[in-house]
Amino acid sequence: MTQPQPILIPHDSEKEEEKFSIQKLKEMKEQIEHMQNVHQIEILRILYNSENVTMNENKSGNFVNMSKIPTKTLESILHYIHYVKTQEKELNSFEVEKEKYKKIMEDSAIAKTKNKTPKSEKLTTTHTNKKSSK
């Protein structure tokens, strides 16, 4: 009779490795590289404030071995990346709305000017009428 195979439950460290695979780290790296300088500096601040993170700096910039960054720090960086993307989407949405309202206001102003006679024409007409009535 064969004995049942034990069920293997992965340790937390194995789950963490799955969460931040090499592919995921590469994606994060690319996202960070395409961010504005202000956001890159904020990510450097996250790394600087983290324990056990070694950063190297030279003329070309700051370098970090992402595979050596603690999971908690990687999660903070991922959270910040998500925050920046969300803010950019909202700002873009507001800009689209703003342009839509701006266009409506401009169209409304154009329509009003087409329907009104300019004041200079009214004055001329009134002035002409006064002369003719005398």
Summary of the structure (lengths in Angstrom):
residues: 134
radius of gyration: 32.3
end to end distance: 127.7
largest distance: 127.7
contacts: 263
relative contact order: 0.07
helix: 72%
strand: 6%
